[in-house]
Amino acid sequence: MHSFLRRGKDLFCEGAPLGEIAARFGTPLYVYSEATLARHTRVFDEAFAGTEHLVCFAVKANPSLALLDLLARHGAGADIVSGGELARALAAGVPGERIVYSGVGKTVAEMERALDAGILMFNIESFEELEALDAVAGRMGCKAPISLRVNPDVDPGTHAYVATGLKTSKFGIPFASAIAGYERAGALRHIEVVGVDCHVGSQITEVAPFVDAVSKIGELVACLRGRGFGIRYLDVGGGLGITYDDERPPSPAEYGRAVRDAMGVTGLTLVLEPGRNLIGNAGVLLTRVLYVKESGDKRFVIVDAGMNDLLRPSLYDAYHAVVPVRDEGRAPFVADVVGPICESGDFFAKDRELPEVGQGDLLAVMSAGAYGFSMASTYNSRPLAAEVLVRGERAALIRERGTYADLTRGERLPEFS
Ligand SMILES: *Cc1c(COP(=O)(O)O)cnc(C)c1O
């Protein structure tokens, strides 16, 4: 469910026509629906009603301050993976006790900042990291609350780049070493064991991988409790998929039921780390057609957004629906929708049937709210796109378009030139 619907010929975001928004703010432009994000957040939360739980939005999916602020006001916490994301979450008003810190490569400086902020827990991914955190907490005269990220070795059935819970992945501690890991953690003076964590992947479209992972982790919790560990949190990560094309992922309610049934242990606070599920279908990327080029047997619709604005098709071969913002009911044609970047991997759609479009037409790349702007770069020296948030009929700029001055900020000639 999202709020990008057509009224007559024109595509709207809630009550605001996307054509007008593009005319006002320019393209390429990310547009988000506040109602969709709020609704997804509420529905996800309700899926765990009756169970102690904390929903920590995976900031890496979309770190916009305005969106984090909205999420924080709806009671969400944050799952962060860097000091930068910590700074953003705090700036957006997410309280430290609702922040969990994931990621394989936390630096000492990042650990210090997170301890200062009093975060809920560190999700630890190696013994080396555990020892480093113990030392940092010792120097600061405190105890660091931790979970070990345990790798349950389940196949989430998604793209290899977003499968994170397999034995061969760089993430987490092997399931077989988990008990030994906890014994080691328990022996460290400045570490407080508070939870168990896992995250098996992203864009998962069935419940089975979650059920497998959570039941394994639940057994581990029972075993750890038997050994005297005061486990309070069960963090099951994120990964619930969305519909980009014709996927039929479980609803948050089905997912919630499956996770709660699989836990097998009681008296725990569940921690959830959804990213894509909350924001993915709450955003679109608007882009204008520059040229339609016929080249041999191929037709290319060349648009003013590129892989630097939305990397998912290039990186994951991901599908995004591409639709005209104004649908004149023209007959369909088949084309590749491509950007201006000097890379053959710079495309949004290949051999796609869409209503015939021409120069100046506006297109919406759908489901671009997650891992869209957050992965944007200035490759080819293209300023970052602007971002707009819609509430009802109102549209507000939440991020200014980048400028050429931004591109060279901080650059200088060497002293010896
Ligand atoms: C990326 C990530 C998430 C969010 O994944 P989604 O598929 O966007 O829900 C949650 N937890 C961890 C540890 C992650 O790396």
The ligand as a Tripos MOL2 file, in Angstrom:
@<TRIPOS>MOLECULE
LIG
   15    15     1     0     0
SMALL
NO_CHARGES

@<TRIPOS>ATOM
      1 C1         20.5570   -3.5530    6.0470 C.3       1 LIG1
      2 C2         20.2550   -4.0640    7.4090 C.ar      1 LIG1
      3 C3         18.9640   -3.9970    7.9070 C.ar      1 LIG1
      4 C4         17.7850   -3.5230    7.1080 C.3       1 LIG1
      5 O1         17.4900   -4.3900    6.0670 O.3       1 LIG1
      6 P1         16.1130   -4.1890    5.2450 P.3       1 LIG1
      7 O2         16.1620   -5.2560    4.2420 O.co2     1 LIG1
      8 O3         16.1690   -2.8170    4.6530 O.co2     1 LIG1
      9 O4         15.0070   -4.3400    6.2140 O.co2     1 LIG1
     10 C5         18.7550   -4.3970    9.2230 C.ar      1 LIG1
     11 N1         19.7720   -4.8560    9.9880 N.ar      1 LIG1
     12 C6         21.0300   -4.9450    9.5280 C.ar      1 LIG1
     13 C7         22.0930   -5.4460   10.4160 C.3       1 LIG1
     14 C8         21.3190   -4.5490    8.2310 C.ar      1 LIG1
     15 O5         22.5690   -4.6640    7.7680 O.3       1 LIG1
@<TRIPOS>BOND
     1     1     2 1
     2     2     3 ar
     3     2    14 ar
     4     3     4 1
     5     3    10 ar
     6     4     5 1
     7     5     6 1
     8     6     7 2
     9     6     8 1
    10     6     9 1
    11    10    11 ar
    12    11    12 ar
    13    12    13 1
    14    12    14 ar
    15    14    15 1
@<TRIPOS>SUBSTRUCTURE
     1 LIG1         1 GROUP 0 **** ****
